[in-house]
Amino acid sequence: MSGEEQILRAVGKLEGRMEAMAADVAQLKQDIGEVKSQANRWKGAFGFVLIFGGILGFIGNFLMSLLNSGSSGS
């Protein structure tokens, strides 16, 4: 096999790899778009859960402080 044939074979392999990489990049762009749309869809729900958790934590802390203050008076 001559040097020119080896070069052509190597170039052919590289072209195949580049086509595969281009397809992978296109798939990644599509996946990132889907992730962004899901994040935007659930953005409001995350805020609600965060506020709801804060309220529950406040109520729980208040109730625990009431229970602890009542038992320390003995």
C-alpha positions in Angstrom: 0.0 0.0 0.0 1.5 3.3 -1.0 1.7 6.4 1.2 -1.0 8.1 -0.8 -3.4 5.2 -0.3 -2.7 5.3 3.5 -3.4 9.0 3.6 -6.7 8.6 1.6 -7.7 5.8 4.0 -6.9 7.9 7.0 -8.8 10.8 5.6 -11.8 8.6 5.0 -11.8 7.3 8.5 -11.6 10.9 9.8 -14.5 12.0 7.6 -16.6 9.1 9.1 -15.7 10.2 12.6 -16.5 13.8 11.9 -19.9 12.8 10.5 -20.6 10.8 13.7 -19.5 13.7 15.9 -21.7 16.1 14.0 -24.7 13.8 14.6 -23.8 13.6 18.3 -23.6 17.4 18.6 -27.0 17.8 16.9 -28.5 15.3 19.4 -26.9 17.2 22.3 -28.4 20.4 21.1 -31.8 18.8 21.0 -31.4 17.3 24.4 -30.3 20.6 25.9 -33.3 22.3 24.4 -35.6 19.7 26.0 -33.9 20.2 29.4 -34.3 24.0 29.2 -38.0 23.6 28.4 -38.5 21.3 31.3 -36.7 23.7 33.6 -38.8 26.6 32.5 -42.0 24.5 32.9 -41.1 23.5 36.5 -39.7 26.9 37.6 -42.9 28.1 39.2 -43.5 24.8 41.0 -40.0 24.9 42.5 -40.7 28.3 44.0 -44.0 27.1 45.5 -42.3 24.0 47.0 -39.6 26.2 48.5 -42.0 28.6 50.1 -44.2 25.8 51.3 -41.2 24.1 52.9 -40.2 27.3 54.6 -43.7 27.7 56.0 -43.8 24.1 57.3 -40.3 24.6 58.8 -41.4 27.8 60.6 -44.6 26.1 62.0 -42.6 23.0 63.1 -40.0 25.1 64.8 -42.7 27.2 66.6 -44.4 24.0 67.8 -41.2 22.5 69.0 -40.3 25.6 70.9 -43.7 25.6 72.6 -43.3 21.9 73.5 -39.8 22.5 74.9 -40.7 25.6 76.9 -43.6 23.7 78.5 -41.4 20.8 79.7 -38.5 23.0 81.0 -40.8 24.8 83.5 -41.0 21.7 85.7 
